[in-house]
């Protein structure tokens, strides 16, 4: 079985323990799996890529938003409030 938070927790652990800089550790759970699966349109941010994003609250180390294909899939807390305020104002 697979516990979804284990991937991002591992990236933070590798960075905290000084094994890898966070950007490199995050690559192990982002572009690494995408590349293994042959999904070359995702795994990092660049022009023409899919734009799947995970937004973290760095202090709490928890996910506060996700985007798939550039569209919001789940938003929580201040991220939802900020984006919804922009929608309401526009």
C-alpha positions in Angstrom: 0.0 0.0 0.0 0.9 3.6 -0.4 0.5 6.5 2.0 0.3 9.6 -0.1 1.9 12.0 2.4 5.0 9.8 2.6 6.4 11.2 -0.7 6.5 14.9 0.3 7.4 14.0 3.9 10.5 12.1 2.5 11.5 15.2 0.5 11.4 17.4 3.6 13.3 14.8 5.6 16.1 14.5 3.0 16.4 18.3 3.1 16.2 18.6 6.9 18.9 15.9 7.3 21.2 17.7 4.9 21.1 14.8 2.4 19.9 16.9 -0.5 18.8 20.5 -1.1 15.0 20.7 -1.0 14.7 21.3 -4.8 16.7 18.1 -5.5 14.8 16.1 -2.9 11.5 17.4 -4.4 12.6 16.2 -7.8 12.7 12.6 -6.5 8.9 12.8 -6.0 8.1 15.1 -8.9 10.1 14.7 -12.1 11.6 11.3 -11.1 8.3 9.3 -11.1 7.0 11.2 -14.1 10.1 10.3 -16.1 10.0 6.7 -15.0 6.4 6.5 -16.3 7.3 8.2 -19.6 5.2 11.3 -18.7 7.5 13.9 -20.0 4.9 16.7 -20.0 4.9 16.9 -16.2 7.1 16.8 -13.2 8.5 20.3 -13.4 7.4 23.8 -14.4 8.2 24.9 -17.9 6.5 26.4 -20.9 4.4 23.7 -22.6 4.3 21.4 -19.6 1.1 20.2 -17.9 1.2 22.5 -14.9 0.4 20.1 -12.1 1.2 21.9 -8.8 1.2 21.2 -5.1 1.1 24.2 -2.8 2.5 23.7 0.7 2.3 25.8 3.9 6.0 25.7 4.7 5.5 26.4 8.4 2.9 23.6 8.9 4.4 21.4 6.2 1.0 20.5 4.9 -0.7 20.7 1.5 -2.9 23.8 1.1 -3.7 23.5 -2.6 -3.4 21.4 -5.7 -3.7 22.1 -9.4 -3.9 19.6 -12.3 -3.3 20.8 -15.8 -3.2 24.4 -14.5 -6.7 24.2 -12.9 -7.4 24.2 -9.2 -8.4 20.7 -7.9 -8.4 21.4 -4.2 -7.8 24.6 -2.2 -7.7 25.0 1.5 -7.3 27.8 4.0 -5.6 31.0 3.0 -5.0 29.8 -0.6 -8.7 29.3 -1.2 -9.6 32.6 0.5 -7.0 34.5 -1.7 -8.1 32.9 -5.0 -11.8 33.3 -4.2 -11.3 36.9 -3.3 -9.7 37.5 -6.7 -12.7 35.8 -8.4 -15.2 37.8 -6.3 -13.4 41.1 -7.1 -13.2 40.4 -10.8 
